[in-house]
Amino acid sequence: MDDAPDPLAVTLRPTAARPLLGVTVLLVEDSRYASEAMRLLCLRSGARLRRADCLRSAQRHLKTYRPTVAIIDLGLPDGEGVDLIEELATSVPRLPVILGFSGALEGEDAALAAGADGFLAKPLTRLAEFQQTLLAHLPEQARPGGPRSLPETVVEPDGLALQDDLAHVRSLLTDDDDPVARAYSAQFLQALAVSASDASLAEAARSLSQDGAPASITRVRMILDSRMRPRQAV
């Protein structure tokens, strides 16, 4: 990373309408639904987005370029996001902005303790919240000059991305119960349920996480199958 270009040496200058022009965001996130929301937020803000769906993929990205902002989900399929936050926070040169990303209540404290500059809570759909959080941590030269009004836009991710996430978890919960796959599925579903505002899915995911009993696994499978039916009928 030492030989990579300065992520703040940009040619595009931010404007009031597109305050994140010139900013590159690396999103480390395994959910396609959450990633789709982030894509829309970046698009409407003028930022470029790159996505890594696991820690290994993120490391490959970081070997070739330095983003302006890294937004890191705390629960990933091959490890904990806080480990990557801690690594990036102590790297030299350090990325300009490192943010944690989670739907868990304790996520903010964990991200900040690992060295993150700030935190974004799921579900993240409000454009003003996204822009204000990033701008608060960017240096002055990367911010738009003069006053600007806060947008009232709320993005709506494509439902197909949600369907893909549901299908992904359903494929992990096979008849041959794998404790590792079950633990990851429960964590993934809890975050997805928060992003999708799905209370019954969140409750089922909590039960799966707490006991992992066959009845809990069956219940989650049934809920996933019911959520996936609209797509199968198309």
C-alpha positions as CSV (number, residue, x, y, z in Angstrom):
1,M,0.0,0.0,0.0
2,D,3.0,2.4,0.4
3,D,3.3,2.9,-3.3
4,A,-0.4,3.5,-4.0
5,P,-1.6,6.9,-5.0
6,D,-2.8,9.4,-2.4
7,P,-6.6,8.7,-2.1
8,L,-7.2,12.4,-1.5
9,A,-5.2,13.6,-4.6
10,V,-8.4,13.8,-6.7
11,T,-9.2,15.7,-9.9
12,L,-13.0,15.7,-9.3
13,R,-14.1,18.4,-6.8
14,P,-17.1,17.9,-4.6
15,T,-20.2,20.0,-5.1
16,A,-23.3,20.8,-3.0
17,A,-25.4,18.3,-5.0
18,R,-22.7,15.6,-5.2
19,P,-20.6,16.2,-2.0
20,L,-18.6,13.0,-2.3
21,L,-17.2,13.5,-5.8
22,G,-13.6,12.2,-5.9
23,V,-14.2,9.8,-3.0
24,T,-13.7,6.1,-3.5
25,V,-15.4,3.8,-1.0
26,L,-14.4,0.2,-0.3
27,L,-17.3,-1.6,1.2
28,V,-16.5,-4.9,2.9
29,E,-19.9,-6.5,3.1
30,D,-21.3,-10.0,2.4
31,S,-24.9,-9.1,2.0
32,R,-26.0,-8.1,-1.5
33,Y,-29.0,-6.3,-0.1
34,A,-27.0,-4.1,2.1
35,S,-24.4,-3.6,-0.7
36,E,-27.2,-2.5,-3.1
37,A,-28.3,0.2,-0.6
38,M,-24.7,1.4,-0.3
39,R,-24.4,1.4,-4.1
40,L,-27.4,3.7,-4.4
41,L,-26.1,6.0,-1.7
42,C,-22.7,6.3,-3.3
43,L,-24.3,6.9,-6.7
44,R,-26.4,9.8,-5.5
45,S,-23.5,11.3,-3.6
46,G,-20.9,11.2,-6.5
47,A,-18.7,8.6,-4.8
48,R,-17.2,5.5,-6.5
49,L,-17.9,2.2,-4.8
50,R,-15.9,-1.0,-4.8
51,R,-17.1,-4.0,-2.9
52,A,-15.4,-7.0,-1.3
53,D,-17.6,-9.7,0.1
54,C,-15.1,-11.2,2.6
55,L,-11.8,-10.4,4.4
56,R,-9.7,-12.2,1.8
57,S,-11.3,-10.2,-1.1
58,A,-10.8,-7.0,0.9
59,Q,-7.1,-7.8,1.3
60,R,-6.7,-8.3,-2.5
61,H,-8.4,-5.0,-3.1
62,L,-6.1,-3.2,-0.7
63,K,-3.0,-4.6,-2.3
64,T,-3.7,-2.7,-5.5
65,Y,-5.3,0.6,-4.5
66,R,-6.1,2.8,-1.5
67,P,-9.7,3.9,-1.1
68,T,-10.6,7.2,0.6
69,V,-13.1,5.5,2.8
70,A,-13.3,1.9,4.0
71,I,-16.7,0.8,5.3
72,I,-16.4,-2.6,7.0
73,D,-19.2,-4.9,8.1
74,L,-18.4,-6.5,11.4
75,G,-19.6,-10.0,10.6
76,L,-18.0,-11.6,7.6
77,P,-17.9,-15.2,6.3
78,D,-14.2,-15.7,6.9
79,G,-13.6,-13.6,10.0
80,E,-14.5,-10.6,12.1
81,G,-14.6,-7.1,10.6
82,V,-13.0,-5.6,13.7
83,D,-9.8,-7.4,12.9
84,L,-9.6,-5.6,9.5
85,I,-10.5,-2.3,11.2
86,E,-7.7,-2.8,13.7
87,E,-5.2,-3.7,10.9
88,L,-6.1,-0.7,8.8
89,A,-6.2,1.7,11.7
90,T,-2.5,0.9,12.5
91,S,-1.3,0.7,8.9
92,V,1.1,3.4,7.6
93,P,0.0,5.3,5.7
94,R,-3.4,5.1,7.2
95,L,-6.6,5.3,5.1
96,P,-8.3,8.7,5.5
97,V,-11.6,7.3,6.9
98,I,-12.4,3.9,8.4
99,L,-16.0,3.2,9.4
100,G,-17.6,0.2,11.1
101,F,-20.9,-1.1,9.7
102,S,-23.4,-3.3,11.5
103,G,-27.0,-3.9,12.6
104,A,-25.9,-5.1,16.1
105,L,-26.3,-2.7,19.0
106,E,-22.9,-3.4,20.3
107,G,-21.3,-2.9,16.9
108,E,-20.4,0.7,17.4
109,D,-18.4,0.2,20.6
110,A,-16.5,-2.7,19.0
111,A,-15.7,-0.8,15.9
112,L,-14.5,2.3,17.7
113,A,-12.4,0.2,20.1
114,A,-10.7,-1.4,17.1
115,G,-9.7,2.0,15.8
116,A,-12.6,3.0,13.5
117,D,-13.2,6.7,13.0
118,G,-17.0,6.3,13.1
119,F,-19.9,3.9,12.6
120,L,-22.8,3.4,10.3
121,A,-25.8,1.5,11.6
122,K,-28.0,-0.8,9.5
123,P,-30.4,-0.3,7.9
124,L,-28.7,2.5,6.1
125,T,-31.1,4.1,3.6
126,R,-31.1,7.8,4.3
127,L,-28.9,9.8,2.0
128,A,-28.4,12.7,4.4
129,E,-27.1,10.3,7.2
130,F,-24.7,8.6,4.9
131,Q,-23.3,11.9,3.5
132,Q,-23.0,13.6,6.8
133,T,-21.2,10.7,8.4
134,L,-18.6,10.5,5.7
135,L,-18.1,14.3,5.4
136,A,-17.7,14.6,9.1
137,H,-14.5,12.5,8.9
138,L,-13.1,13.7,5.6
139,P,-10.4,16.4,5.6
140,E,-11.4,19.9,4.7
141,Q,-10.0,19.7,1.1
142,A,-12.3,16.7,0.3
143,R,-15.5,18.5,1.4
144,P,-17.7,20.8,-0.7
145,G,-17.4,24.5,0.0
146,G,-20.3,26.7,1.1
147,P,-23.7,25.8,2.5
148,R,-25.7,22.9,1.2
149,S,-29.2,21.6,2.0
150,L,-29.6,18.1,3.4
151,P,-31.2,15.7,1.0
152,E,-34.4,13.9,2.1
153,T,-33.8,10.9,-0.2
154,V,-34.4,7.4,1.1
155,V,-33.0,4.7,-1.1
156,E,-34.8,1.4,-1.8
157,P,-32.6,-1.5,-2.6
158,D,-33.7,-3.9,-5.4
159,G,-35.7,-6.7,-4.0
160,L,-33.8,-9.2,-6.1
161,A,-30.7,-8.5,-4.0
162,L,-32.7,-9.5,-0.9
163,Q,-33.9,-12.7,-2.7
164,D,-30.3,-13.6,-3.5
165,D,-29.3,-13.2,0.2
166,L,-32.2,-15.4,1.3
167,A,-31.3,-18.0,-1.3
168,H,-27.7,-17.9,-0.2
169,V,-28.6,-18.6,3.4
170,R,-31.1,-21.3,2.5
171,S,-28.3,-23.1,0.6
172,L,-26.2,-23.1,3.8
173,L,-28.9,-24.7,6.0
174,T,-28.9,-28.1,4.4
175,D,-30.1,-31.3,6.0
176,D,-26.6,-32.1,7.2
177,D,-26.3,-29.6,10.0
178,D,-22.9,-27.8,10.0
179,P,-22.3,-25.8,13.2
180,V,-20.0,-23.3,11.5
181,A,-22.5,-22.7,8.7
182,R,-25.3,-22.5,11.2
183,A,-23.5,-19.9,13.3
184,Y,-22.7,-17.8,10.2
185,S,-26.2,-18.2,8.8
186,A,-27.7,-16.9,12.1
187,Q,-25.4,-13.9,12.1
188,F,-26.0,-13.1,8.5
189,L,-29.8,-13.4,8.9
190,Q,-29.9,-11.2,11.9
191,A,-28.2,-8.4,10.0
192,L,-30.3,-9.0,6.9
193,A,-33.5,-8.9,9.0
194,V,-32.5,-5.6,10.4
195,S,-31.8,-4.2,6.9
196,A,-35.0,-5.6,5.6
197,S,-37.1,-4.6,8.7
198,D,-38.3,-8.2,8.9
199,A,-39.2,-8.8,12.6
200,S,-40.2,-12.5,12.3
201,L,-37.0,-13.3,10.4
202,A,-35.0,-11.5,13.1
203,E,-36.7,-13.5,15.9
204,A,-36.1,-16.8,14.0
205,A,-32.4,-15.9,13.5
206,R,-32.0,-15.1,17.2
207,S,-33.4,-18.5,18.1
208,L,-31.1,-20.2,15.6
209,S,-28.2,-18.3,17.1
210,Q,-29.1,-19.1,20.7
211,D,-29.9,-22.8,20.6
212,G,-29.4,-24.2,17.1
213,A,-32.0,-26.8,17.8
214,P,-33.6,-28.7,14.9
215,A,-36.9,-26.9,15.5
216,S,-35.1,-23.5,15.1
217,I,-33.4,-24.6,11.9
218,T,-36.7,-25.9,10.5
219,R,-38.4,-22.7,11.4
220,V,-35.8,-20.6,9.6
221,R,-36.0,-22.8,6.6
222,M,-39.8,-22.4,6.4
223,I,-39.5,-18.6,6.7
224,L,-36.8,-18.5,4.0
225,D,-38.9,-20.7,1.7
226,S,-42.0,-18.4,2.2
227,R,-40.0,-15.3,1.5
228,M,-38.5,-16.8,-1.7
229,R,-41.8,-17.9,-3.3
230,P,-42.6,-14.6,-5.1
231,R,-39.3,-14.8,-7.0
232,Q,-39.8,-18.5,-7.9
233,A,-43.2,-17.7,-9.3
234,V,-41.9,-15.1,-11.8
